[in-house]
Structure formats: structure tokens, C-alpha cells
Amino acid sequence: MKKPGYDTLIYFWLSIALSFLGFFLQFFGAQVAFRDGDPNPMALSPFGIASTGCFALAFIFGLVVIHKTIAMLMFLVQKKP
């Protein structure tokens, strides 16, 4: 069984950064929509779509981190002395 590497930390921090970027884009899009005052019945904007993409990528990287953490725990449990 191969030992999981340090890429788990990279995926974890990438997930956190994408979450913050998604929140920032969503907030900035709301500020732009409020300032412009344009009625947008479908509530679609480039900022909203980009923030949704960031949240989706953060979720995917979060799943990868969970999978690698479980693999790391299995490696530690099954390791022979």
C-alpha cells in the first residue's frame, strides 16, 4: 500500500481558498447588482456563475481530501511494526 503524500495539504488549502474566493465573488456580485439597480429576474450574473463554480471545485477538492485522509488512516492502521 502506497503512503499518501503531502498533496492532501495542498488540496485542503486549495479547497479553503476556493471557498473564500466563491464568497468574495458572490459578495462582489451582490454589491454590483445593488449599485446598478438592474432587475434580473433569473438572478444570473457572471459573478454568481463564477462563485458557483468555485464552490463546486471546493466541494470536489474537499471530497478528495476526505478520501486521502481515509486512505492515510488505513495506511496507519494496517502498517506492520
mmCIF file of the N, C-alpha and C atoms, coordinates in Angstrom:
data_MODEL
# 
_entry.id   MODEL 
# 
loop_
_atom_site.group_PDB 
_atom_site.id 
_atom_site.type_symbol 
_atom_site.label_atom_id 
_atom_site.label_alt_id 
_atom_site.label_comp_id 
_atom_site.label_asym_id 
_atom_site.label_entity_id 
_atom_site.label_seq_id 
_atom_site.pdbx_PDB_ins_code 
_atom_site.Cartn_x 
_atom_site.Cartn_y 
_atom_site.Cartn_z 
_atom_site.occupancy 
_atom_site.B_iso_or_equiv 
_atom_site.pdbx_formal_charge 
_atom_site.auth_seq_id 
_atom_site.auth_comp_id 
_atom_site.auth_asym_id 
_atom_site.auth_atom_id 
_atom_site.pdbx_PDB_model_num 
ATOM 1   N N  . MET A 1 1  ? 0.849   -1.173 0.000   1.00 0.00 ? 1  MET A N  1 
ATOM 2   C CA . MET A 1 1  ? 0.000   0.000  0.000   1.00 0.00 ? 1  MET A CA 1 
ATOM 3   C C  . MET A 1 1  ? 0.896   1.239  0.000   1.00 0.00 ? 1  MET A C  1 
ATOM 4   N N  . LYS A 1 2  ? 0.642   2.143  -0.919  1.00 0.00 ? 2  LYS A N  1 
ATOM 5   C CA . LYS A 1 2  ? 1.450   3.354  -1.042  1.00 0.00 ? 2  LYS A CA 1 
ATOM 6   C C  . LYS A 1 2  ? 1.044   4.388  0.000   1.00 0.00 ? 2  LYS A C  1 
ATOM 7   N N  . LYS A 1 3  ? 2.043   5.023  0.595   1.00 0.00 ? 3  LYS A N  1 
ATOM 8   C CA . LYS A 1 3  ? 1.778   6.039  1.611   1.00 0.00 ? 3  LYS A CA 1 
ATOM 9   C C  . LYS A 1 3  ? 1.239   7.309  0.945   1.00 0.00 ? 3  LYS A C  1 
ATOM 10  N N  . PRO A 1 4  ? 0.132   7.863  1.472   1.00 0.00 ? 4  PRO A N  1 
ATOM 11  C CA . PRO A 1 4  ? -0.386  9.115  0.918   1.00 0.00 ? 4  PRO A CA 1 
ATOM 12  C C  . PRO A 1 4  ? 0.607   10.252 1.141   1.00 0.00 ? 4  PRO A C  1 
ATOM 13  N N  . GLY A 1 5  ? 0.722   11.137 0.163   1.00 0.00 ? 5  GLY A N  1 
ATOM 14  C CA . GLY A 1 5  ? 1.732   12.193 0.219   1.00 0.00 ? 5  GLY A CA 1 
ATOM 15  C C  . GLY A 1 5  ? 1.224   13.492 0.812   1.00 0.00 ? 5  GLY A C  1 
ATOM 16  N N  . TYR A 1 6  ? 2.024   14.515 0.589   1.00 0.00 ? 6  TYR A N  1 
ATOM 17  C CA . TYR A 1 6  ? 1.718   15.838 1.125   1.00 0.00 ? 6  TYR A CA 1 
ATOM 18  C C  . TYR A 1 6  ? 0.716   16.601 0.259   1.00 0.00 ? 6  TYR A C  1 
ATOM 19  N N  . ASP A 1 7  ? 0.318   16.020 -0.856  1.00 0.00 ? 7  ASP A N  1 
ATOM 20  C CA . ASP A 1 7  ? -0.636  16.704 -1.729  1.00 0.00 ? 7  ASP A CA 1 
ATOM 21  C C  . ASP A 1 7  ? -1.994  16.894 -1.060  1.00 0.00 ? 7  ASP A C  1 
ATOM 22  N N  . THR A 1 8  ? -2.259  16.145 0.000   1.00 0.00 ? 8  THR A N  1 
ATOM 23  C CA . THR A 1 8  ? -3.515  16.325 0.731   1.00 0.00 ? 8  THR A CA 1 
ATOM 24  C C  . THR A 1 8  ? -3.602  17.722 1.325   1.00 0.00 ? 8  THR A C  1 
ATOM 25  N N  . LEU A 1 9  ? -2.497  18.217 1.867   1.00 0.00 ? 9  LEU A N  1 
ATOM 26  C CA . LEU A 1 9  ? -2.490  19.578 2.411   1.00 0.00 ? 9  LEU A CA 1 
ATOM 27  C C  . LEU A 1 9  ? -2.714  20.614 1.318   1.00 0.00 ? 9  LEU A C  1 
ATOM 28  N N  . ILE A 1 10 ? -2.133  20.390 0.161   1.00 0.00 ? 10 ILE A N  1 
ATOM 29  C CA . ILE A 1 10 ? -2.329  21.321 -0.952  1.00 0.00 ? 10 ILE A CA 1 
ATOM 30  C C  . ILE A 1 10 ? -3.790  21.342 -1.366  1.00 0.00 ? 10 ILE A C  1 
ATOM 31  N N  . TYR A 1 11 ? -4.403  20.160 -1.476  1.00 0.00 ? 11 TYR A N  1 
ATOM 32  C CA . TYR A 1 11 ? -5.822  20.099 -1.841  1.00 0.00 ? 11 TYR A CA 1 
ATOM 33  C C  . TYR A 1 11 ? -6.696  20.745 -0.771  1.00 0.00 ? 11 TYR A C  1 
ATOM 34  N N  . PHE A 1 12 ? -6.327  20.551 0.496   1.00 0.00 ? 12 PHE A N  1 
ATOM 35  C CA . PHE A 1 12 ? -7.100  21.149 1.586   1.00 0.00 ? 12 PHE A CA 1 
ATOM 36  C C  . PHE A 1 12 ? -7.075  22.673 1.501   1.00 0.00 ? 12 PHE A C  1 
ATOM 37  N N  . TRP A 1 13 ? -5.873  23.252 1.371   1.00 0.00 ? 13 TRP A N  1 
ATOM 38  C CA . TRP A 1 13 ? -5.779  24.714 1.327   1.00 0.00 ? 13 TRP A CA 1 
ATOM 39  C C  . TRP A 1 13 ? -6.359  25.271 0.029   1.00 0.00 ? 13 TRP A C  1 
ATOM 40  N N  . LEU A 1 14 ? -6.276  24.502 -1.051  1.00 0.00 ? 14 LEU A N  1 
ATOM 41  C CA . LEU A 1 14 ? -6.914  24.934 -2.295  1.00 0.00 ? 14 LEU A CA 1 
ATOM 42  C C  . LEU A 1 14 ? -8.428  24.963 -2.138  1.00 0.00 ? 14 LEU A C  1 
ATOM 43  N N  . SER A 1 15 ? -8.969  23.996 -1.432  1.00 0.00 ? 15 SER A N  1 
ATOM 44  C CA . SER A 1 15 ? -10.403 23.975 -1.156  1.00 0.00 ? 15 SER A CA 1 
ATOM 45  C C  . SER A 1 15 ? -10.819 25.177 -0.317  1.00 0.00 ? 15 SER A C  1 
ATOM 46  N N  . ILE A 1 16 ? -10.040 25.498 0.711   1.00 0.00 ? 16 ILE A N  1 
ATOM 47  C CA . ILE A 1 16 ? -10.340 26.659 1.554   1.00 0.00 ? 16 ILE A CA 1 
ATOM 48  C C  . ILE A 1 16 ? -10.249 27.948 0.742   1.00 0.00 ? 16 ILE A C  1 
ATOM 49  N N  . ALA A 1 17 ? -9.207  28.077 -0.077  1.00 0.00 ? 17 ALA A N  1 
ATOM 50  C CA . ALA A 1 17 ? -9.031  29.289 -0.883  1.00 0.00 ? 17 ALA A CA 1 
ATOM 51  C C  . ALA A 1 17 ? -10.164 29.453 -1.895  1.00 0.00 ? 17 ALA A C  1 
ATOM 52  N N  . LEU A 1 18 ? -10.588 28.361 -2.521  1.00 0.00 ? 18 LEU A N  1 
ATOM 53  C CA . LEU A 1 18 ? -11.694 28.446 -3.476  1.00 0.00 ? 18 LEU A CA 1 
ATOM 54  C C  . LEU A 1 18 ? -13.000 28.816 -2.787  1.00 0.00 ? 18 LEU A C  1 
ATOM 55  N N  . SER A 1 19 ? -13.189 28.352 -1.560  1.00 0.00 ? 19 SER A N  1 
ATOM 56  C CA . SER A 1 19 ? -14.388 28.738 -0.813  1.00 0.00 ? 19 SER A CA 1 
ATOM 57  C C  . SER A 1 19 ? -14.396 30.237 -0.535  1.00 0.00 ? 19 SER A C  1 
ATOM 58  N N  . PHE A 1 20 ? -13.254 30.765 -0.082  1.00 0.00 ? 20 PHE A N  1 
ATOM 59  C CA . PHE A 1 20 ? -13.170 32.206 0.169   1.00 0.00 ? 20 PHE A CA 1 
ATOM 60  C C  . PHE A 1 20 ? -13.347 33.006 -1.120  1.00 0.00 ? 20 PHE A C  1 
ATOM 61  N N  . LEU A 1 21 ? -12.770 32.521 -2.214  1.00 0.00 ? 21 LEU A N  1 
ATOM 62  C CA . LEU A 1 21 ? -12.934 33.203 -3.492  1.00 0.00 ? 21 LEU A CA 1 
ATOM 63  C C  . LEU A 1 21 ? -14.394 33.191 -3.935  1.00 0.00 ? 21 LEU A C  1 
ATOM 64  N N  . GLY A 1 22 ? -15.081 32.073 -3.708  1.00 0.00 ? 22 GLY A N  1 
ATOM 65  C CA . GLY A 1 22 ? -16.504 31.999 -4.040  1.00 0.00 ? 22 GLY A CA 1 
ATOM 66  C C  . GLY A 1 22 ? -17.333 32.974 -3.232  1.00 0.00 ? 22 GLY A C  1 
ATOM 67  N N  . PHE A 1 23 ? -17.048 33.067 -1.924  1.00 0.00 ? 23 PHE A N  1 
ATOM 68  C CA . PHE A 1 23 ? -17.769 34.035 -1.091  1.00 0.00 ? 23 PHE A CA 1 
ATOM 69  C C  . PHE A 1 23 ? -17.483 35.469 -1.534  1.00 0.00 ? 23 PHE A C  1 
ATOM 70  N N  . PHE A 1 24 ? -16.221 35.748 -1.870  1.00 0.00 ? 24 PHE A N  1 
ATOM 71  C CA . PHE A 1 24 ? -15.865 37.090 -2.313  1.00 0.00 ? 24 PHE A CA 1 
ATOM 72  C C  . PHE A 1 24 ? -16.574 37.436 -3.618  1.00 0.00 ? 24 PHE A C  1 
ATOM 73  N N  . LEU A 1 25 ? -16.573 36.512 -4.572  1.00 0.00 ? 25 LEU A N  1 
ATOM 74  C CA . LEU A 1 25 ? -17.246 36.768 -5.844  1.00 0.00 ? 25 LEU A CA 1 
ATOM 75  C C  . LEU A 1 25 ? -18.744 36.952 -5.661  1.00 0.00 ? 25 LEU A C  1 
ATOM 76  N N  . GLN A 1 26 ? -19.336 36.167 -4.786  1.00 0.00 ? 26 GLN A N  1 
ATOM 77  C CA . GLN A 1 26 ? -20.767 36.296 -4.536  1.00 0.00 ? 26 GLN A CA 1 
ATOM 78  C C  . GLN A 1 26 ? -21.079 37.648 -3.887  1.00 0.00 ? 26 GLN A C  1 
ATOM 79  N N  . PHE A 1 27 ? -20.273 38.060 -2.936  1.00 0.00 ? 27 PHE A N  1 
ATOM 80  C CA . PHE A 1 27 ? -20.468 39.353 -2.280  1.00 0.00 ? 27 PHE A CA 1 
ATOM 81  C C  . PHE A 1 27 ? -20.269 40.501 -3.267  1.00 0.00 ? 27 PHE A C  1 
ATOM 82  N N  . PHE A 1 28 ? -19.212 40.412 -4.077  1.00 0.00 ? 28 PHE A N  1 
ATOM 83  C CA . PHE A 1 28 ? -18.944 41.466 -5.048  1.00 0.00 ? 28 PHE A CA 1 
ATOM 84  C C  . PHE A 1 28 ? -20.049 41.538 -6.096  1.00 0.00 ? 28 PHE A C  1 
ATOM 85  N N  . GLY A 1 29 ? -20.550 40.388 -6.528  1.00 0.00 ? 29 GLY A N  1 
ATOM 86  C CA . GLY A 1 29 ? -21.660 40.379 -7.482  1.00 0.00 ? 29 GLY A CA 1 
ATOM 87  C C  . GLY A 1 29 ? -22.915 40.992 -6.902  1.00 0.00 ? 29 GLY A C  1 
ATOM 88  N N  . ALA A 1 30 ? -23.173 40.740 -5.621  1.00 0.00 ? 30 ALA A N  1 
ATOM 89  C CA . ALA A 1 30 ? -24.342 41.339 -4.973  1.00 0.00 ? 30 ALA A CA 1 
ATOM 90  C C  . ALA A 1 30 ? -24.183 42.850 -4.862  1.00 0.00 ? 30 ALA A C  1 
ATOM 91  N N  . GLN A 1 31 ? -22.970 43.314 -4.571  1.00 0.00 ? 31 GLN A N  1 
ATOM 92  C CA . GLN A 1 31 ? -22.731 44.757 -4.489  1.00 0.00 ? 31 GLN A CA 1 
ATOM 93  C C  . GLN A 1 31 ? -22.912 45.430 -5.842  1.00 0.00 ? 31 GLN A C  1 
ATOM 94  N N  . VAL A 1 32 ? -22.435 44.796 -6.900  1.00 0.00 ? 32 VAL A N  1 
ATOM 95  C CA . VAL A 1 32 ? -22.581 45.361 -8.244  1.00 0.00 ? 32 VAL A CA 1 
ATOM 96  C C  . VAL A 1 32 ? -24.049 45.389 -8.641  1.00 0.00 ? 32 VAL A C  1 
ATOM 97  N N  . ALA A 1 33 ? -24.788 44.332 -8.346  1.00 0.00 ? 33 ALA A N  1 
ATOM 98  C CA . ALA A 1 33 ? -26.212 44.287 -8.689  1.00 0.00 ? 33 ALA A CA 1 
ATOM 99  C C  . ALA A 1 33 ? -26.994 45.326 -7.895  1.00 0.00 ? 33 ALA A C  1 
ATOM 100 N N  . PHE A 1 34 ? -26.631 45.529 -6.643  1.00 0.00 ? 34 PHE A N  1 
ATOM 101 C CA . PHE A 1 34 ? -27.325 46.520 -5.819  1.00 0.00 ? 34 PHE A CA 1 
ATOM 102 C C  . PHE A 1 34 ? -27.028 47.938 -6.301  1.00 0.00 ? 34 PHE A C  1 
ATOM 103 N N  . ARG A 1 35 ? -25.790 48.175 -6.713  1.00 0.00 ? 35 ARG A N  1 
ATOM 104 C CA . ARG A 1 35 ? -25.402 49.503 -7.173  1.00 0.00 ? 35 ARG A CA 1 
ATOM 105 C C  . ARG A 1 35 ? -26.035 49.828 -8.526  1.00 0.00 ? 35 ARG A C  1 
ATOM 106 N N  . ASP A 1 36 ? -26.065 48.837 -9.432  1.00 0.00 ? 36 ASP A N  1 
ATOM 107 C CA . ASP A 1 36 ? -26.633 49.078 -10.757 1.00 0.00 ? 36 ASP A CA 1 
ATOM 108 C C  . ASP A 1 36 ? -28.142 49.217 -10.712 1.00 0.00 ? 36 ASP A C  1 
ATOM 109 N N  . GLY A 1 37 ? -28.779 48.463 -9.859  1.00 0.00 ? 37 GLY A N  1 
ATOM 110 C CA . GLY A 1 37 ? -30.228 48.527 -9.737  1.00 0.00 ? 37 GLY A CA 1 
ATOM 111 C C  . GLY A 1 37 ? -30.972 47.871 -10.883 1.00 0.00 ? 37 GLY A C  1 
ATOM 112 N N  . ASP A 1 38 ? -30.291 47.054 -11.669 1.00 0.00 ? 38 ASP A N  1 
ATOM 113 C CA . ASP A 1 38 ? -30.960 46.363 -12.770 1.00 0.00 ? 38 ASP A CA 1 
ATOM 114 C C  . ASP A 1 38 ? -31.775 45.200 -12.234 1.00 0.00 ? 38 ASP A C  1 
ATOM 115 N N  . PRO A 1 39 ? -33.045 45.134 -12.616 1.00 0.00 ? 39 PRO A N  1 
ATOM 116 C CA . PRO A 1 39 ? -33.814 43.947 -12.223 1.00 0.00 ? 39 PRO A CA 1 
ATOM 117 C C  . PRO A 1 39 ? -33.354 42.746 -13.046 1.00 0.00 ? 39 PRO A C  1 
ATOM 118 N N  . ASN A 1 40 ? -32.987 41.707 -12.371 1.00 0.00 ? 40 ASN A N  1 
ATOM 119 C CA . ASN A 1 40 ? -32.514 40.491 -13.024 1.00 0.00 ? 40 ASN A CA 1 
ATOM 120 C C  . ASN A 1 40 ? -33.382 39.348 -12.520 1.00 0.00 ? 40 ASN A C  1 
ATOM 121 N N  . PRO A 1 41 ? -34.443 39.006 -13.275 1.00 0.00 ? 41 PRO A N  1 
ATOM 122 C CA . PRO A 1 41 ? -35.399 38.022 -12.747 1.00 0.00 ? 41 PRO A CA 1 
ATOM 123 C C  . PRO A 1 41 ? -34.804 36.639 -12.508 1.00 0.00 ? 41 PRO A C  1 
ATOM 124 N N  . MET A 1 42 ? -33.806 36.248 -13.301 1.00 0.00 ? 42 MET A N  1 
ATOM 125 C CA . MET A 1 42 ? -33.223 34.914 -13.106 1.00 0.00 ? 42 MET A CA 1 
ATOM 126 C C  . MET A 1 42 ? -32.043 34.946 -12.146 1.00 0.00 ? 42 MET A C  1 
ATOM 127 N N  . ALA A 1 43 ? -31.632 36.126 -11.733 1.00 0.00 ? 43 ALA A N  1 
ATOM 128 C CA . ALA A 1 43 ? -30.519 36.318 -10.792 1.00 0.00 ? 43 ALA A CA 1 
ATOM 129 C C  . ALA A 1 43 ? -29.235 35.663 -11.289 1.00 0.00 ? 43 ALA A C  1 
ATOM 130 N N  . LEU A 1 44 ? -29.016 35.737 -12.607 1.00 0.00 ? 44 LEU A N  1 
ATOM 131 C CA . LEU A 1 44 ? -27.789 35.196 -13.175 1.00 0.00 ? 44 LEU A CA 1 
ATOM 132 C C  . LEU A 1 44 ? -26.839 36.342 -13.483 1.00 0.00 ? 44 LEU A C  1 
ATOM 133 N N  . SER A 1 45 ? -25.636 36.201 -13.034 1.00 0.00 ? 45 SER A N  1 
ATOM 134 C CA . SER A 1 45 ? -24.598 37.170 -13.348 1.00 0.00 ? 45 SER A CA 1 
ATOM 135 C C  . SER A 1 45 ? -23.291 36.400 -13.493 1.00 0.00 ? 45 SER A C  1 
ATOM 136 N N  . PRO A 1 46 ? -22.324 36.991 -14.156 1.00 0.00 ? 46 PRO A N  1 
ATOM 137 C CA . PRO A 1 46 ? -21.031 36.298 -14.258 1.00 0.00 ? 46 PRO A CA 1 
ATOM 138 C C  . PRO A 1 46 ? -20.406 36.015 -12.893 1.00 0.00 ? 46 PRO A C  1 
ATOM 139 N N  . PHE A 1 47 ? -20.618 36.934 -11.940 1.00 0.00 ? 47 PHE A N  1 
ATOM 140 C CA . PHE A 1 47 ? -20.066 36.709 -10.604 1.00 0.00 ? 47 PHE A CA 1 
ATOM 141 C C  . PHE A 1 47 ? -20.756 35.534 -9.913  1.00 0.00 ? 47 PHE A C  1 
ATOM 142 N N  . GLY A 1 48 ? -22.056 35.419 -10.083 1.00 0.00 ? 48 GLY A N  1 
ATOM 143 C CA . GLY A 1 48 ? -22.785 34.304 -9.477  1.00 0.00 ? 48 GLY A CA 1 
ATOM 144 C C  . GLY A 1 48 ? -22.385 32.966 -10.062 1.00 0.00 ? 48 GLY A C  1 
ATOM 145 N N  . ILE A 1 49 ? -22.208 32.942 -11.376 1.00 0.00 ? 49 ILE A N  1 
ATOM 146 C CA . ILE A 1 49 ? -21.802 31.700 -12.028 1.00 0.00 ? 49 ILE A CA 1 
ATOM 147 C C  . ILE A 1 49 ? -20.377 31.326 -11.616 1.00 0.00 ? 49 ILE A C  1 
ATOM 148 N N  . ALA A 1 50 ? -19.486 32.321 -11.547 1.00 0.00 ? 50 ALA A N  1 
ATOM 149 C CA . ALA A 1 50 ? -18.104 32.046 -11.136 1.00 0.00 ? 50 ALA A CA 1 
ATOM 150 C C  . ALA A 1 50 ? -18.042 31.580 -9.685  1.00 0.00 ? 50 ALA A C  1 
ATOM 151 N N  . SER A 1 51 ? -18.856 32.179 -8.817  1.00 0.00 ? 51 SER A N  1 
ATOM 152 C CA . SER A 1 51 ? -18.840 31.749 -7.413  1.00 0.00 ? 51 SER A CA 1 
ATOM 153 C C  . SER A 1 51 ? -19.393 30.337 -7.270  1.00 0.00 ? 51 SER A C  1 
ATOM 154 N N  . THR A 1 52 ? -20.407 30.000 -8.062  1.00 0.00 ? 52 THR A N  1 
ATOM 155 C CA . THR A 1 52 ? -20.929 28.631 -8.034  1.00 0.00 ? 52 THR A CA 1 
ATOM 156 C C  . THR A 1 52 ? -19.869 27.638 -8.494  1.00 0.00 ? 52 THR A C  1 
ATOM 157 N N  . GLY A 1 53 ? -19.106 28.002 -9.517  1.00 0.00 ? 53 GLY A N  1 
ATOM 158 C CA . GLY A 1 53 ? -18.010 27.146 -9.972  1.00 0.00 ? 53 GLY A CA 1 
ATOM 159 C C  . GLY A 1 53 ? -16.932 26.977 -8.916  1.00 0.00 ? 53 GLY A C  1 
ATOM 160 N N  . CYS A 1 54 ? -16.619 28.062 -8.204  1.00 0.00 ? 54 CYS A N  1 
ATOM 161 C CA . CYS A 1 54 ? -15.621 27.974 -7.124  1.00 0.00 ? 54 CYS A CA 1 
ATOM 162 C C  . CYS A 1 54 ? -16.107 27.064 -6.005  1.00 0.00 ? 54 CYS A C  1 
ATOM 163 N N  . PHE A 1 55 ? -17.392 27.191 -5.653  1.00 0.00 ? 55 PHE A N  1 
ATOM 164 C CA . PHE A 1 55 ? -17.937 26.321 -4.610  1.00 0.00 ? 55 PHE A CA 1 
ATOM 165 C C  . PHE A 1 55 ? -17.937 24.860 -5.056  1.00 0.00 ? 55 PHE A C  1 
ATOM 166 N N  . ALA A 1 56 ? -18.243 24.613 -6.338  1.00 0.00 ? 56 ALA A N  1 
ATOM 167 C CA . ALA A 1 56 ? -18.241 23.236 -6.841  1.00 0.00 ? 56 ALA A CA 1 
ATOM 168 C C  . ALA A 1 56 ? -16.829 22.647 -6.806  1.00 0.00 ? 56 ALA A C  1 
ATOM 169 N N  . LEU A 1 57 ? -15.841 23.433 -7.235  1.00 0.00 ? 57 LEU A N  1 
ATOM 170 C CA . LEU A 1 57 ? -14.460 22.946 -7.179  1.00 0.00 ? 57 LEU A CA 1 
ATOM 171 C C  . LEU A 1 57 ? -13.993 22.732 -5.746  1.00 0.00 ? 57 LEU A C  1 
ATOM 172 N N  . ALA A 1 58 ? -14.393 23.625 -4.842  1.00 0.00 ? 58 ALA A N  1 
ATOM 173 C CA . ALA A 1 58 ? -14.028 23.455 -3.435  1.00 0.00 ? 58 ALA A CA 1 
ATOM 174 C C  . ALA A 1 58 ? -14.645 22.179 -2.873  1.00 0.00 ? 58 ALA A C  1 
ATOM 175 N N  . PHE A 1 59 ? -15.875 21.878 -3.274  1.00 0.00 ? 59 PHE A N  1 
ATOM 176 C CA . PHE A 1 59 ? -16.525 20.642 -2.823  1.00 0.00 ? 59 PHE A CA 1 
ATOM 177 C C  . PHE A 1 59 ? -15.781 19.419 -3.351  1.00 0.00 ? 59 PHE A C  1 
ATOM 178 N N  . ILE A 1 60 ? -15.376 19.463 -4.616  1.00 0.00 ? 60 ILE A N  1 
ATOM 179 C CA . ILE A 1 60 ? -14.655 18.331 -5.202  1.00 0.00 ? 60 ILE A CA 1 
ATOM 180 C C  . ILE A 1 60 ? -13.311 18.130 -4.498  1.00 0.00 ? 60 ILE A C  1 
ATOM 181 N N  . PHE A 1 61 ? -12.573 19.229 -4.275  1.00 0.00 ? 61 PHE A N  1 
ATOM 182 C CA . PHE A 1 61 ? -11.304 19.102 -3.568  1.00 0.00 ? 61 PHE A CA 1 
ATOM 183 C C  . PHE A 1 61 ? -11.521 18.645 -2.130  1.00 0.00 ? 61 PHE A C  1 
ATOM 184 N N  . GLY A 1 62 ? -12.624 19.042 -1.512  1.00 0.00 ? 62 GLY A N  1 
ATOM 185 C CA . GLY A 1 62 ? -12.946 18.562 -0.169  1.00 0.00 ? 62 GLY A CA 1 
ATOM 186 C C  . GLY A 1 62 ? -13.171 17.062 -0.150  1.00 0.00 ? 62 GLY A C  1 
ATOM 187 N N  . LEU A 1 63 ? -13.858 16.552 -1.173  1.00 0.00 ? 63 LEU A N  1 
ATOM 188 C CA . LEU A 1 63 ? -14.046 15.100 -1.267  1.00 0.00 ? 63 LEU A CA 1 
ATOM 189 C C  . LEU A 1 63 ? -12.714 14.380 -1.452  1.00 0.00 ? 63 LEU A C  1 
ATOM 190 N N  . VAL A 1 64 ? -11.823 14.965 -2.237  1.00 0.00 ? 64 VAL A N  1 
ATOM 191 C CA . VAL A 1 64 ? -10.501 14.363 -2.434  1.00 0.00 ? 64 VAL A CA 1 
ATOM 192 C C  . VAL A 1 64 ? -9.734  14.329 -1.115  1.00 0.00 ? 64 VAL A C  1 
ATOM 193 N N  . VAL A 1 65 ? -9.827  15.402 -0.339  1.00 0.00 ? 65 VAL A N  1 
ATOM 194 C CA . VAL A 1 65 ? -9.141  15.455 0.957   1.00 0.00 ? 65 VAL A CA 1 
ATOM 195 C C  . VAL A 1 65 ? -9.700  14.390 1.892   1.00 0.00 ? 65 VAL A C  1 
ATOM 196 N N  . ILE A 1 66 ? -11.016 14.235 1.928   1.00 0.00 ? 66 ILE A N  1 
ATOM 197 C CA . ILE A 1 66 ? -11.623 13.206 2.781   1.00 0.00 ? 66 ILE A CA 1 
ATOM 198 C C  . ILE A 1 66 ? -11.154 11.820 2.350   1.00 0.00 ? 66 ILE A C  1 
ATOM 199 N N  . HIS A 1 67 ? -11.121 11.572 1.040   1.00 0.00 ? 67 HIS A N  1 
ATOM 200 C CA . HIS A 1 67 ? -10.690 10.278 0.531   1.00 0.00 ? 67 HIS A CA 1 
ATOM 201 C C  . HIS A 1 67 ? -9.234  10.011 0.902   1.00 0.00 ? 67 HIS A C  1 
ATOM 202 N N  . LYS A 1 68 ? -8.380  11.003 0.743   1.00 0.00 ? 68 LYS A N  1 
ATOM 203 C CA . LYS A 1 68 ? -6.965  10.815 1.067   1.00 0.00 ? 68 LYS A CA 1 
ATOM 204 C C  . LYS A 1 68 ? -6.748  10.671 2.575   1.00 0.00 ? 68 LYS A C  1 
ATOM 205 N N  . THR A 1 69 ? -7.557  11.345 3.377   1.00 0.00 ? 69 THR A N  1 
ATOM 206 C CA . THR A 1 69 ? -7.450  11.198 4.828   1.00 0.00 ? 69 THR A CA 1 
ATOM 207 C C  . THR A 1 69 ? -7.826  9.784  5.253   1.00 0.00 ? 69 THR A C  1 
ATOM 208 N N  . ILE A 1 70 ? -8.884  9.253  4.671   1.00 0.00 ? 70 ILE A N  1 
ATOM 209 C CA . ILE A 1 70 ? -9.276  7.875  4.977   1.00 0.00 ? 70 ILE A CA 1 
ATOM 210 C C  . ILE A 1 70 ? -8.185  6.906  4.531   1.00 0.00 ? 70 ILE A C  1 
ATOM 211 N N  . ALA A 1 71 ? -7.594  7.152  3.353   1.00 0.00 ? 71 ALA A N  1 
ATOM 212 C CA . ALA A 1 71 ? -6.502  6.290  2.886   1.00 0.00 ? 71 ALA A CA 1 
ATOM 213 C C  . ALA A 1 71 ? -5.302  6.370  3.825   1.00 0.00 ? 71 ALA A C  1 
ATOM 214 N N  . MET A 1 72 ? -5.025  7.578  4.340   1.00 0.00 ? 72 MET A N  1 
ATOM 215 C CA . MET A 1 72 ? -3.913  7.736  5.270   1.00 0.00 ? 72 MET A CA 1 
ATOM 216 C C  . MET A 1 72 ? -4.174  6.981  6.567   1.00 0.00 ? 72 MET A C  1 
ATOM 217 N N  . LEU A 1 73 ? -5.407  7.060  7.070   1.00 0.00 ? 73 LEU A N  1 
ATOM 218 C CA . LEU A 1 73 ? -5.750  6.327  8.288   1.00 0.00 ? 73 LEU A CA 1 
ATOM 219 C C  . LEU A 1 73 ? -5.663  4.822  8.070   1.00 0.00 ? 73 LEU A C  1 
ATOM 220 N N  . MET A 1 74 ? -6.102  4.357  6.904   1.00 0.00 ? 74 MET A N  1 
ATOM 221 C CA . MET A 1 74 ? -5.988  2.927  6.607   1.00 0.00 ? 74 MET A CA 1 
ATOM 222 C C  . MET A 1 74 ? -4.523  2.509  6.543   1.00 0.00 ? 74 MET A C  1 
ATOM 223 N N  . PHE A 1 75 ? -3.675  3.362  5.985   1.00 0.00 ? 75 PHE A N  1 
ATOM 224 C CA . PHE A 1 75 ? -2.249  3.062  5.917   1.00 0.00 ? 75 PHE A CA 1 
ATOM 225 C C  . PHE A 1 75 ? -1.653  2.950  7.318   1.00 0.00 ? 75 PHE A C  1 
ATOM 226 N N  . LEU A 1 76 ? -2.054  3.859  8.203   1.00 0.00 ? 76 LEU A N  1 
ATOM 227 C CA . LEU A 1 76 ? -1.516  3.830  9.565   1.00 0.00 ? 76 LEU A CA 1 
ATOM 228 C C  . LEU A 1 76 ? -2.014  2.628  10.353  1.00 0.00 ? 76 LEU A C  1 
ATOM 229 N N  . VAL A 1 77 ? -3.258  2.232  10.129  1.00 0.00 ? 77 VAL A N  1 
ATOM 230 C CA . VAL A 1 77 ? -3.820  1.101  10.865  1.00 0.00 ? 77 VAL A CA 1 
ATOM 231 C C  . VAL A 1 77 ? -3.223  -0.211 10.374  1.00 0.00 ? 77 VAL A C  1 
ATOM 232 N N  . GLN A 1 78 ? -3.023  -0.348 9.071   1.00 0.00 ? 78 GLN A N  1 
ATOM 233 C CA . GLN A 1 78 ? -2.551  -1.609 8.518   1.00 0.00 ? 78 GLN A CA 1 
ATOM 234 C C  . GLN A 1 78 ? -1.030  -1.709 8.468   1.00 0.00 ? 78 GLN A C  1 
ATOM 235 N N  . LYS A 1 79 ? -0.338  -0.693 8.920   1.00 0.00 ? 79 LYS A N  1 
ATOM 236 C CA . LYS A 1 79 ? 1.123   -0.711 8.896   1.00 0.00 ? 79 LYS A CA 1 
ATOM 237 C C  . LYS A 1 79 ? 1.642   -1.762 9.877   1.00 0.00 ? 79 LYS A C  1 
ATOM 238 N N  . LYS A 1 80 ? 2.587   -2.554 9.412   1.00 0.00 ? 80 LYS A N  1 
ATOM 239 C CA . LYS A 1 80 ? 3.155   -3.602 10.262  1.00 0.00 ? 80 LYS A CA 1 
ATOM 240 C C  . LYS A 1 80 ? 4.375   -3.049 10.989  1.00 0.00 ? 80 LYS A C  1 
ATOM 241 N N  . PRO A 1 81 ? 4.551   -3.441 12.252  1.00 0.00 ? 81 PRO A N  1 
ATOM 242 C CA . PRO A 1 81 ? 5.685   -2.919 13.040  1.00 0.00 ? 81 PRO A CA 1 
ATOM 243 C C  . PRO A 1 81 ? 7.030   -3.406 12.560  1.00 0.00 ? 81 PRO A C  1 
# 
